[in-house]
Amino acid sequence: MKCFVTGASGFIGSHLVRELLARKHRVKALVRPGSDQHGLAGLDVELVTGDVSDTKLLRPRNGWVRLVLPLRGELPSVAAGLQTDVCHKRGRHI
């Protein structure tokens, strides 16, 4: 299955990416610019640099993504002018 993981550079996200790869899934991973990506080093994963608030980045292209796994820490309510509940709703409806 083709999976897209947000929050992939975090502790849980990097472990999820490893598990998906171990189960022979293809993974695209959203990572923030400047984030610590050591948990993804050496993995056969396509990194997408950006922010979860960028809906253009999150839209599946050409049907590539079959499953979106939105993992990320809580955002301050001022982040990108969005409140956390709005980010969760957007993540579910892309």
Secondary structure, DSSP 8 states (H G I E B T S, - for coil): -EEEEETTTSHHHHHHHHHHHHTT-EEEEEE-TT---GGGTT-S-EEEES-TT-HHHHS-STT--SEEEE------TTGGG--HHHHHHHHHT-
